[in-house]
Amino acid sequence: MAVLDRNQLMRQALTALLARDPRIHLVGDSCDLEQFVNEVTHSAPQVVLLSAEKDCDVVNRQITSLATLPLGPHVIVLNGEQRPDIVLEAFRAGAFGYLPWSASAAELIEAIGMVANGMSYVLPTTAKTLSSALRTPLHSTPAPGGSRLDVLSTRERTVLERIAFGFSGPEVADQLGITVKTVDTYRHRIHEKLGVHHRSDYVRIALEHDLLH
């Protein structure tokens, strides 16, 4: 993995912390995005820890720049800002994980392990905040006392969960023993029933229904 943070002291502290864990292989760190992109293009880290700027638009552009690289790394954002709209925008930009500065070292290591395996990660406290703020349904209206997910078949719900965890279409197909075209069919049905378009929408629904724990 690699670390991107323009604050030298913070970057050194993070790399020193991560270097102590034998499961983590650090391939680089940088304070500059352009230089960092050149470096990670050659070292191809699975995970990038992005220590966020105050400007959320800058952060999201950085996430997108990293996520769209060939063999793009999975980005974990480390940020003090926990507003639901900002967290979701980070996922929409391509992030796989989002942690507050108050996260413990153990939580950071856990996040790295999960994100390296293609899963999304937020702390339970962040998930609770998101869940409370995102109660409005996207499209479908459940029956009284029911869940919006009740409109999905068992297989459609499984596909939704796996995409929310960060798995790609081919990965979901391989896990379920079906074709990629069949996964696309399920995704189309999920779109028709729930109105989801982006992976962040899948994450949003999963958070609302406590599926990411």
DOVEXSE-273344 format. One record per residue (C-alpha): residue number from 1; x, z, y; residue in three letters. Coordinates in Angstrom, 3 decimals, padded with zeros to 6 digits. Layout:
<r><pase>NUM</pase><c1>X</c1><c3>Z</c3><c2>Y</c2><zake>Ala</zake></r>
...
// end
This chain:
<r><pase>1</pase><c1>000.000</c1><c3>000.000</c3><c2>000.000</c2><zake>Met</zake></r>
<r><pase>2</pase><c1>000.975</c1><c3>-000.197</c3><c2>003.683</c2><zake>Ala</zake></r>
<r><pase>3</pase><c1>000.245</c1><c3>001.649</c3><c2>006.924</c2><zake>Val</zake></r>
<r><pase>4</pase><c1>-000.619</c1><c3>000.147</c3><c2>010.317</c2><zake>Leu</zake></r>
<r><pase>5</pase><c1>-000.501</c1><c3>002.583</c3><c2>013.245</c2><zake>Asp</zake></r>
<r><pase>6</pase><c1>001.012</c1><c3>002.047</c3><c2>016.684</c2><zake>Arg</zake></r>
<r><pase>7</pase><c1>001.683</c1><c3>005.789</c3><c2>017.051</c2><zake>Asn</zake></r>
<r><pase>8</pase><c1>005.165</c1><c3>006.229</c3><c2>015.591</c2><zake>Gln</zake></r>
<r><pase>9</pase><c1>004.811</c1><c3>009.950</c3><c2>014.902</c2><zake>Leu</zake></r>
<r><pase>10</pase><c1>001.467</c1><c3>009.519</c3><c2>013.144</c2><zake>Met</zake></r>
<r><pase>11</pase><c1>002.773</c1><c3>006.548</c3><c2>011.162</c2><zake>Arg</zake></r>
<r><pase>12</pase><c1>005.790</c1><c3>008.504</c3><c2>009.993</c2><zake>Gln</zake></r>
<r><pase>13</pase><c1>003.617</c1><c3>011.462</c3><c2>009.035</c2><zake>Ala</zake></r>
<r><pase>14</pase><c1>001.261</c1><c3>009.267</c3><c2>007.004</c2><zake>Leu</zake></r>
<r><pase>15</pase><c1>004.034</c1><c3>007.414</c3><c2>005.199</c2><zake>Thr</zake></r>
<r><pase>16</pase><c1>005.830</c1><c3>010.680</c3><c2>004.412</c2><zake>Ala</zake></r>
<r><pase>17</pase><c1>002.615</c1><c3>012.136</c3><c2>003.006</c2><zake>Leu</zake></r>
<r><pase>18</pase><c1>001.841</c1><c3>009.081</c3><c2>000.869</c2><zake>Leu</zake></r>
<r><pase>19</pase><c1>005.424</c1><c3>008.747</c3><c2>-000.375</c2><zake>Ala</zake></r>
<r><pase>20</pase><c1>005.083</c1><c3>012.143</c3><c2>-002.061</c2><zake>Arg</zake></r>
<r><pase>21</pase><c1>002.440</c1><c3>010.814</c3><c2>-004.456</c2><zake>Asp</zake></r>
<r><pase>22</pase><c1>004.033</c1><c3>008.943</c3><c2>-007.405</c2><zake>Pro</zake></r>
<r><pase>23</pase><c1>000.872</c1><c3>006.880</c3><c2>-007.908</c2><zake>Arg</zake></r>
<r><pase>24</pase><c1>001.274</c1><c3>005.225</c3><c2>-004.515</c2><zake>Ile</zake></r>
<r><pase>25</pase><c1>003.812</c1><c3>002.477</c3><c2>-003.901</c2><zake>His</zake></r>
<r><pase>26</pase><c1>004.481</c1><c3>001.982</c3><c2>-000.202</c2><zake>Leu</zake></r>
<r><pase>27</pase><c1>005.596</c1><c3>-001.529</c3><c2>000.715</c2><zake>Val</zake></r>
<r><pase>28</pase><c1>005.743</c1><c3>-001.212</c3><c2>004.481</c2><zake>Gly</zake></r>
<r><pase>29</pase><c1>004.474</c1><c3>000.150</c3><c2>007.773</c2><zake>Asp</zake></r>
<r><pase>30</pase><c1>004.254</c1><c3>-001.220</c3><c2>011.294</c2><zake>Ser</zake></r>
<r><pase>31</pase><c1>002.948</c1><c3>-000.589</c3><c2>014.804</c2><zake>Cys</zake></r>
<r><pase>32</pase><c1>002.222</c1><c3>-004.255</c3><c2>015.535</c2><zake>Asp</zake></r>
<r><pase>33</pase><c1>-000.561</c1><c3>-006.284</c3><c2>013.877</c2><zake>Leu</zake></r>
<r><pase>34</pase><c1>001.175</c1><c3>-009.684</c3><c2>014.096</c2><zake>Glu</zake></r>
<r><pase>35</pase><c1>004.401</c1><c3>-008.320</c3><c2>012.625</c2><zake>Gln</zake></r>
<r><pase>36</pase><c1>002.403</c1><c3>-006.422</c3><c2>010.034</c2><zake>Phe</zake></r>
<r><pase>37</pase><c1>000.506</c1><c3>-009.552</c3><c2>008.963</c2><zake>Val</zake></r>
<r><pase>38</pase><c1>003.798</c1><c3>-011.387</c3><c2>008.420</c2><zake>Asn</zake></r>
<r><pase>39</pase><c1>005.109</c1><c3>-008.511</c3><c2>006.324</c2><zake>Glu</zake></r>
<r><pase>40</pase><c1>002.032</c1><c3>-007.985</c3><c2>004.149</c2><zake>Val</zake></r>
<r><pase>41</pase><c1>001.754</c1><c3>-011.722</c3><c2>003.508</c2><zake>Thr</zake></r>
<r><pase>42</pase><c1>004.959</c1><c3>-011.393</c3><c2>001.482</c2><zake>His</zake></r>
<r><pase>43</pase><c1>004.538</c1><c3>-007.883</c3><c2>000.046</c2><zake>Ser</zake></r>
<r><pase>44</pase><c1>000.781</c1><c3>-008.277</c3><c2>-000.709</c2><zake>Ala</zake></r>
<r><pase>45</pase><c1>-000.283</c1><c3>-004.592</c3><c2>-000.709</c2><zake>Pro</zake></r>
<r><pase>46</pase><c1>-003.581</c1><c3>-003.754</c3><c2>-002.405</c2><zake>Gln</zake></r>
<r><pase>47</pase><c1>-004.556</c1><c3>-001.270</c3><c2>000.301</c2><zake>Val</zake></r>
<r><pase>48</pase><c1>-003.849</c1><c3>-000.993</c3><c2>004.026</c2><zake>Val</zake></r>
<r><pase>49</pase><c1>-004.417</c1><c3>002.264</c3><c2>005.878</c2><zake>Leu</zake></r>
<r><pase>50</pase><c1>-005.432</c1><c3>001.317</c3><c2>009.411</c2><zake>Leu</zake></r>
<r><pase>51</pase><c1>-005.178</c1><c3>004.124</c3><c2>011.944</c2><zake>Ser</zake></r>
<r><pase>52</pase><c1>-007.840</c1><c3>003.038</c3><c2>014.393</c2><zake>Ala</zake></r>
<r><pase>53</pase><c1>-007.561</c1><c3>002.298</c3><c2>018.095</c2><zake>Glu</zake></r>
<r><pase>54</pase><c1>-010.086</c1><c3>003.788</c3><c2>020.532</c2><zake>Lys</zake></r>
<r><pase>55</pase><c1>-011.509</c1><c3>000.311</c3><c2>021.208</c2><zake>Asp</zake></r>
<r><pase>56</pase><c1>-013.818</c1><c3>-000.408</c3><c2>018.253</c2><zake>Cys</zake></r>
<r><pase>57</pase><c1>-013.818</c1><c3>-004.155</c3><c2>018.927</c2><zake>Asp</zake></r>
<r><pase>58</pase><c1>-010.024</c1><c3>-004.155</c3><c2>018.569</c2><zake>Val</zake></r>
<r><pase>59</pase><c1>-010.310</c1><c3>-002.195</c3><c2>015.337</c2><zake>Val</zake></r>
<r><pase>60</pase><c1>-012.842</c1><c3>-004.615</c3><c2>013.863</c2><zake>Asn</zake></r>
<r><pase>61</pase><c1>-010.700</c1><c3>-007.621</c3><c2>014.790</c2><zake>Arg</zake></r>
<r><pase>62</pase><c1>-007.756</c1><c3>-005.954</c3><c2>013.059</c2><zake>Gln</zake></r>
<r><pase>63</pase><c1>-009.859</c1><c3>-005.305</c3><c2>009.958</c2><zake>Ile</zake></r>
<r><pase>64</pase><c1>-011.010</c1><c3>-008.917</c3><c2>009.838</c2><zake>Thr</zake></r>
<r><pase>65</pase><c1>-007.469</c1><c3>-010.231</c3><c2>010.352</c2><zake>Ser</zake></r>
<r><pase>66</pase><c1>-006.265</c1><c3>-008.195</c3><c2>007.391</c2><zake>Leu</zake></r>
<r><pase>67</pase><c1>-009.277</c1><c3>-008.731</c3><c2>005.131</c2><zake>Ala</zake></r>
<r><pase>68</pase><c1>-009.171</c1><c3>-012.508</c3><c2>005.517</c2><zake>Thr</zake></r>
<r><pase>69</pase><c1>-005.506</c1><c3>-012.861</c3><c2>004.529</c2><zake>Leu</zake></r>
<r><pase>70</pase><c1>-004.760</c1><c3>-014.674</c3><c2>001.243</c2><zake>Pro</zake></r>
<r><pase>71</pase><c1>-004.976</c1><c3>-011.953</c3><c2>-001.414</c2><zake>Leu</zake></r>
<r><pase>72</pase><c1>-006.276</c1><c3>-009.836</c3><c2>001.464</c2><zake>Gly</zake></r>
<r><pase>73</pase><c1>-005.699</c1><c3>-006.109</c3><c2>001.147</c2><zake>Pro</zake></r>
<r><pase>74</pase><c1>-008.566</c1><c3>-003.618</c3><c2>001.035</c2><zake>His</zake></r>
<r><pase>75</pase><c1>-008.647</c1><c3>-001.816</c3><c2>004.376</c2><zake>Val</zake></r>
<r><pase>76</pase><c1>-009.254</c1><c3>001.908</c3><c2>004.858</c2><zake>Ile</zake></r>
<r><pase>77</pase><c1>-009.995</c1><c3>002.890</c3><c2>008.456</c2><zake>Val</zake></r>
<r><pase>78</pase><c1>-008.802</c1><c3>006.292</c3><c2>009.619</c2><zake>Leu</zake></r>
<r><pase>79</pase><c1>-010.709</c1><c3>007.156</c3><c2>012.784</c2><zake>Asn</zake></r>
<r><pase>80</pase><c1>-012.093</c1><c3>010.105</c3><c2>014.712</c2><zake>Gly</zake></r>
<r><pase>81</pase><c1>-015.252</c1><c3>008.163</c3><c2>015.626</c2><zake>Glu</zake></r>
<r><pase>82</pase><c1>-018.020</c1><c3>008.692</c3><c2>013.064</c2><zake>Gln</zake></r>
<r><pase>83</pase><c1>-021.058</c1><c3>007.156</c3><c2>014.778</c2><zake>Arg</zake></r>
<r><pase>84</pase><c1>-023.125</c1><c3>005.333</c3><c2>012.104</c2><zake>Pro</zake></r>
<r><pase>85</pase><c1>-023.165</c1><c3>002.036</c3><c2>013.999</c2><zake>Asp</zake></r>
<r><pase>86</pase><c1>-019.372</c1><c3>002.072</c3><c2>014.353</c2><zake>Ile</zake></r>
<r><pase>87</pase><c1>-018.836</c1><c3>002.914</c3><c2>010.680</c2><zake>Val</zake></r>
<r><pase>88</pase><c1>-021.167</c1><c3>000.119</c3><c2>009.579</c2><zake>Leu</zake></r>
<r><pase>89</pase><c1>-019.519</c1><c3>-002.381</c3><c2>011.921</c2><zake>Glu</zake></r>
<r><pase>90</pase><c1>-016.190</c1><c3>-001.542</c3><c2>010.294</c2><zake>Ala</zake></r>
<r><pase>91</pase><c1>-017.674</c1><c3>-002.309</c3><c2>006.867</c2><zake>Phe</zake></r>
<r><pase>92</pase><c1>-019.215</c1><c3>-005.485</c3><c2>008.255</c2><zake>Arg</zake></r>
<r><pase>93</pase><c1>-015.785</c1><c3>-006.555</c3><c2>009.521</c2><zake>Ala</zake></r>
<r><pase>94</pase><c1>-014.412</c1><c3>-006.181</c3><c2>006.003</c2><zake>Gly</zake></r>
<r><pase>95</pase><c1>-013.343</c1><c3>-002.545</c3><c2>005.549</c2><zake>Ala</zake></r>
<r><pase>96</pase><c1>-013.620</c1><c3>-000.943</c3><c2>002.117</c2><zake>Phe</zake></r>
<r><pase>97</pase><c1>-013.193</c1><c3>002.663</c3><c2>003.224</c2><zake>Gly</zake></r>
<r><pase>98</pase><c1>-013.711</c1><c3>004.837</c3><c2>006.289</c2><zake>Tyr</zake></r>
<r><pase>99</pase><c1>-012.266</c1><c3>008.319</c3><c2>006.817</c2><zake>Leu</zake></r>
<r><pase>100</pase><c1>-012.330</c1><c3>010.780</c3><c2>009.749</c2><zake>Pro</zake></r>
<r><pase>101</pase><c1>-009.177</c1><c3>012.415</c3><c2>011.054</c2><zake>Trp</zake></r>
<r><pase>102</pase><c1>-010.516</c1><c3>015.665</c3><c2>009.591</c2><zake>Ser</zake></r>
<r><pase>103</pase><c1>-010.160</c1><c3>014.312</c3><c2>006.028</c2><zake>Ala</zake></r>
<r><pase>104</pase><c1>-007.828</c1><c3>016.235</c3><c2>003.755</c2><zake>Ser</zake></r>
<r><pase>105</pase><c1>-004.761</c1><c3>014.766</c3><c2>002.061</c2><zake>Ala</zake></r>
<r><pase>106</pase><c1>-006.605</c1><c3>014.957</c3><c2>-001.272</c2><zake>Ala</zake></r>
<r><pase>107</pase><c1>-009.546</c1><c3>012.998</c3><c2>000.155</c2><zake>Glu</zake></r>
<r><pase>108</pase><c1>-007.200</c1><c3>010.359</c3><c2>001.528</c2><zake>Leu</zake></r>
<r><pase>109</pase><c1>-005.498</c1><c3>009.970</c3><c2>-001.853</c2><zake>Ile</zake></r>
<r><pase>110</pase><c1>-008.897</c1><c3>009.751</c3><c2>-003.550</c2><zake>Glu</zake></r>
<r><pase>111</pase><c1>-010.025</c1><c3>007.077</c3><c2>-001.090</c2><zake>Ala</zake></r>
<r><pase>112</pase><c1>-006.870</c1><c3>005.026</c3><c2>-001.712</c2><zake>Ile</zake></r>
<r><pase>113</pase><c1>-007.396</c1><c3>005.160</c3><c2>-005.472</c2><zake>Gly</zake></r>
<r><pase>114</pase><c1>-011.036</c1><c3>004.075</c3><c2>-005.263</c2><zake>Met</zake></r>
<r><pase>115</pase><c1>-010.437</c1><c3>001.335</c3><c2>-002.701</c2><zake>Val</zake></r>
<r><pase>116</pase><c1>-007.495</c1><c3>-000.002</c3><c2>-004.713</c2><zake>Ala</zake></r>
<r><pase>117</pase><c1>-009.970</c1><c3>-000.471</c3><c2>-007.570</c2><zake>Asn</zake></r>
<r><pase>118</pase><c1>-012.330</c1><c3>-002.439</c3><c2>-005.338</c2><zake>Gly</zake></r>
<r><pase>119</pase><c1>-014.819</c1><c3>000.337</c3><c2>-004.569</c2><zake>Met</zake></r>
<r><pase>120</pase><c1>-016.125</c1><c3>001.436</c3><c2>-001.177</c2><zake>Ser</zake></r>
<r><pase>121</pase><c1>-015.407</c1><c3>004.949</c3><c2>000.062</c2><zake>Tyr</zake></r>
<r><pase>122</pase><c1>-016.820</c1><c3>007.315</c3><c2>002.656</c2><zake>Val</zake></r>
<r><pase>123</pase><c1>-016.879</c1><c3>011.102</c3><c2>002.660</c2><zake>Leu</zake></r>
<r><pase>124</pase><c1>-020.158</c1><c3>012.811</c3><c2>001.669</c2><zake>Pro</zake></r>
<r><pase>125</pase><c1>-020.462</c1><c3>014.119</c3><c2>005.244</c2><zake>Thr</zake></r>
<r><pase>126</pase><c1>-020.179</c1><c3>010.578</c3><c2>006.600</c2><zake>Thr</zake></r>
<r><pase>127</pase><c1>-022.648</c1><c3>009.313</c3><c2>004.010</c2><zake>Ala</zake></r>
<r><pase>128</pase><c1>-025.115</c1><c3>012.023</c3><c2>005.033</c2><zake>Lys</zake></r>
<r><pase>129</pase><c1>-024.812</c1><c3>011.063</c3><c2>008.697</c2><zake>Thr</zake></r>
<r><pase>130</pase><c1>-025.316</c1><c3>007.394</c3><c2>007.874</c2><zake>Leu</zake></r>
<r><pase>131</pase><c1>-028.226</c1><c3>008.140</c3><c2>005.590</c2><zake>Ser</zake></r>
<r><pase>132</pase><c1>-029.982</c1><c3>010.184</c3><c2>008.289</c2><zake>Ser</zake></r>
<r><pase>133</pase><c1>-029.474</c1><c3>007.453</c3><c2>010.886</c2><zake>Ala</zake></r>
<r><pase>134</pase><c1>-030.484</c1><c3>004.529</c3><c2>008.686</c2><zake>Leu</zake></r>
<r><pase>135</pase><c1>-033.922</c1><c3>005.469</c3><c2>007.430</c2><zake>Arg</zake></r>
<r><pase>136</pase><c1>-035.656</c1><c3>002.377</c3><c2>008.829</c2><zake>Thr</zake></r>
<r><pase>137</pase><c1>-036.262</c1><c3>-000.201</c3><c2>006.044</c2><zake>Pro</zake></r>
<r><pase>138</pase><c1>-034.742</c1><c3>-003.646</c3><c2>006.448</c2><zake>Leu</zake></r>
<r><pase>139</pase><c1>-037.747</c1><c3>-005.667</c3><c2>005.257</c2><zake>His</zake></r>
<r><pase>140</pase><c1>-039.720</c1><c3>-004.280</c3><c2>002.358</c2><zake>Ser</zake></r>
<r><pase>141</pase><c1>-042.206</c1><c3>-001.424</c3><c2>002.652</c2><zake>Thr</zake></r>
<r><pase>142</pase><c1>-042.369</c1><c3>000.937</c3><c2>-000.343</c2><zake>Pro</zake></r>
<r><pase>143</pase><c1>-045.494</c1><c3>002.503</c3><c2>-001.657</c2><zake>Ala</zake></r>
<r><pase>144</pase><c1>-046.190</c1><c3>006.046</c3><c2>-000.392</c2><zake>Pro</zake></r>
<r><pase>145</pase><c1>-043.707</c1><c3>008.382</c3><c2>-002.046</c2><zake>Gly</zake></r>
<r><pase>146</pase><c1>-041.789</c1><c3>005.429</c3><c2>-003.473</c2><zake>Gly</zake></r>
<r><pase>147</pase><c1>-038.381</c1><c3>003.898</c3><c2>-002.847</c2><zake>Ser</zake></r>
<r><pase>148</pase><c1>-037.501</c1><c3>000.520</c3><c2>-001.392</c2><zake>Arg</zake></r>
<r><pase>149</pase><c1>-035.440</c1><c3>-000.059</c3><c2>-004.497</c2><zake>Leu</zake></r>
<r><pase>150</pase><c1>-038.618</c1><c3>000.051</c3><c2>-006.594</c2><zake>Asp</zake></r>
<r><pase>151</pase><c1>-039.151</c1><c3>-003.618</c3><c2>-005.705</c2><zake>Val</zake></r>
<r><pase>152</pase><c1>-035.949</c1><c3>-004.502</c3><c2>-007.579</c2><zake>Leu</zake></r>
<r><pase>153</pase><c1>-035.628</c1><c3>-005.097</c3><c2>-011.287</c2><zake>Ser</zake></r>
<r><pase>154</pase><c1>-033.153</c1><c3>-002.932</c3><c2>-013.204</c2><zake>Thr</zake></r>
<r><pase>155</pase><c1>-030.581</c1><c3>-005.743</c3><c2>-013.246</c2><zake>Arg</zake></r>
<r><pase>156</pase><c1>-031.069</c1><c3>-006.516</c3><c2>-009.548</c2><zake>Glu</zake></r>
<r><pase>157</pase><c1>-030.485</c1><c3>-002.861</c3><c2>-008.717</c2><zake>Arg</zake></r>
<r><pase>158</pase><c1>-027.321</c1><c3>-002.831</c3><c2>-010.852</c2><zake>Thr</zake></r>
<r><pase>159</pase><c1>-025.987</c1><c3>-005.889</c3><c2>-009.022</c2><zake>Val</zake></r>
<r><pase>160</pase><c1>-026.795</c1><c3>-004.282</c3><c2>-005.666</c2><zake>Leu</zake></r>
<r><pase>161</pase><c1>-024.926</c1><c3>-001.102</c3><c2>-006.621</c2><zake>Glu</zake></r>
<r><pase>162</pase><c1>-021.829</c1><c3>-002.950</c3><c2>-007.804</c2><zake>Arg</zake></r>
<r><pase>163</pase><c1>-021.644</c1><c3>-005.141</c3><c2>-004.713</c2><zake>Ile</zake></r>
<r><pase>164</pase><c1>-022.038</c1><c3>-002.036</c3><c2>-002.537</c2><zake>Ala</zake></r>
<r><pase>165</pase><c1>-019.077</c1><c3>-000.521</c3><c2>-004.384</c2><zake>Phe</zake></r>
<r><pase>166</pase><c1>-017.021</c1><c3>-003.548</c3><c2>-003.326</c2><zake>Gly</zake></r>
<r><pase>167</pase><c1>-016.949</c1><c3>-005.666</c3><c2>-006.485</c2><zake>Phe</zake></r>
<r><pase>168</pase><c1>-016.953</c1><c3>-009.449</c3><c2>-006.016</c2><zake>Ser</zake></r>
<r><pase>169</pase><c1>-019.440</c1><c3>-011.812</c3><c2>-007.632</c2><zake>Gly</zake></r>
<r><pase>170</pase><c1>-017.016</c1><c3>-012.847</c3><c2>-010.427</c2><zake>Pro</zake></r>
<r><pase>171</pase><c1>-016.150</c1><c3>-009.187</c3><c2>-011.069</c2><zake>Glu</zake></r>
<r><pase>172</pase><c1>-019.823</c1><c3>-008.234</c3><c2>-011.335</c2><zake>Val</zake></r>
<r><pase>173</pase><c1>-020.414</c1><c3>-011.170</c3><c2>-013.670</c2><zake>Ala</zake></r>
<r><pase>174</pase><c1>-017.540</c1><c3>-010.075</c3><c2>-015.894</c2><zake>Asp</zake></r>
<r><pase>175</pase><c1>-018.719</c1><c3>-006.449</c3><c2>-015.982</c2><zake>Gln</zake></r>
<r><pase>176</pase><c1>-022.296</c1><c3>-007.368</c3><c2>-016.875</c2><zake>Leu</zake></r>
<r><pase>177</pase><c1>-021.453</c1><c3>-010.204</c3><c2>-019.269</c2><zake>Gly</zake></r>
<r><pase>178</pase><c1>-023.315</c1><c3>-012.834</c3><c2>-017.235</c2><zake>Ile</zake></r>
<r><pase>179</pase><c1>-022.301</c1><c3>-015.944</c3><c2>-015.282</c2><zake>Thr</zake></r>
<r><pase>180</pase><c1>-021.370</c1><c3>-015.987</c3><c2>-011.606</c2><zake>Val</zake></r>
<r><pase>181</pase><c1>-024.356</c1><c3>-018.297</c3><c2>-011.041</c2><zake>Lys</zake></r>
<r><pase>182</pase><c1>-026.646</c1><c3>-015.644</c3><c2>-012.513</c2><zake>Thr</zake></r>
<r><pase>183</pase><c1>-025.139</c1><c3>-013.043</c3><c2>-010.174</c2><zake>Val</zake></r>
<r><pase>184</pase><c1>-025.838</c1><c3>-015.396</c3><c2>-007.266</c2><zake>Asp</zake></r>
<r><pase>185</pase><c1>-029.436</c1><c3>-015.683</c3><c2>-008.463</c2><zake>Thr</zake></r>
<r><pase>186</pase><c1>-029.794</c1><c3>-011.897</c3><c2>-008.463</c2><zake>Tyr</zake></r>
<r><pase>187</pase><c1>-028.258</c1><c3>-011.711</c3><c2>-005.006</c2><zake>Arg</zake></r>
<r><pase>188</pase><c1>-030.756</c1><c3>-014.300</c3><c2>-003.767</c2><zake>His</zake></r>
<r><pase>189</pase><c1>-033.615</c1><c3>-012.231</c3><c2>-005.169</c2><zake>Arg</zake></r>
<r><pase>190</pase><c1>-032.218</c1><c3>-009.083</c3><c2>-003.547</c2><zake>Ile</zake></r>
<r><pase>191</pase><c1>-032.016</c1><c3>-010.969</c3><c2>-000.259</c2><zake>His</zake></r>
<r><pase>192</pase><c1>-035.638</c1><c3>-012.092</c3><c2>-000.571</c2><zake>Glu</zake></r>
<r><pase>193</pase><c1>-036.884</c1><c3>-008.595</c3><c2>-001.417</c2><zake>Lys</zake></r>
<r><pase>194</pase><c1>-034.750</c1><c3>-006.471</c3><c2>000.912</c2><zake>Leu</zake></r>
<r><pase>195</pase><c1>-033.484</c1><c3>-008.910</c3><c2>003.521</c2><zake>Gly</zake></r>
<r><pase>196</pase><c1>-029.788</c1><c3>-008.165</c3><c2>002.969</c2><zake>Val</zake></r>
<r><pase>197</pase><c1>-027.193</c1><c3>-010.665</c3><c2>004.137</c2><zake>His</zake></r>
<r><pase>198</pase><c1>-023.814</c1><c3>-008.956</c3><c2>004.369</c2><zake>His</zake></r>
<r><pase>199</pase><c1>-021.890</c1><c3>-006.538</c3><c2>002.187</c2><zake>Arg</zake></r>
<r><pase>200</pase><c1>-022.414</c1><c3>-003.921</c3><c2>004.894</c2><zake>Ser</zake></r>
<r><pase>201</pase><c1>-026.178</c1><c3>-004.244</c3><c2>004.252</c2><zake>Asp</zake></r>
<r><pase>202</pase><c1>-025.580</c1><c3>-003.494</c3><c2>000.567</c2><zake>Tyr</zake></r>
<r><pase>203</pase><c1>-023.474</c1><c3>-000.477</c3><c2>001.548</c2><zake>Val</zake></r>
<r><pase>204</pase><c1>-026.173</c1><c3>000.633</c3><c2>003.984</c2><zake>Arg</zake></r>
<r><pase>205</pase><c1>-028.871</c1><c3>000.604</c3><c2>001.303</c2><zake>Ile</zake></r>
<r><pase>206</pase><c1>-026.585</c1><c3>002.313</c3><c2>-001.210</c2><zake>Ala</zake></r>
<r><pase>207</pase><c1>-025.855</c1><c3>005.059</c3><c2>001.306</c2><zake>Leu</zake></r>
<r><pase>208</pase><c1>-029.550</c1><c3>005.522</c3><c2>002.058</c2><zake>Glu</zake></r>
<r><pase>209</pase><c1>-030.205</c1><c3>006.129</c3><c2>-001.641</c2><zake>His</zake></r>
<r><pase>210</pase><c1>-027.039</c1><c3>008.132</c3><c2>-002.425</c2><zake>Asp</zake></r>
<r><pase>211</pase><c1>-025.672</c1><c3>005.450</c3><c2>-004.761</c2><zake>Leu</zake></r>
<r><pase>212</pase><c1>-022.050</c1><c3>005.652</c3><c2>-003.592</c2><zake>Leu</zake></r>
<r><pase>213</pase><c1>-021.445</c1><c3>009.120</c3><c2>-005.034</c2><zake>His</zake></r>
// end
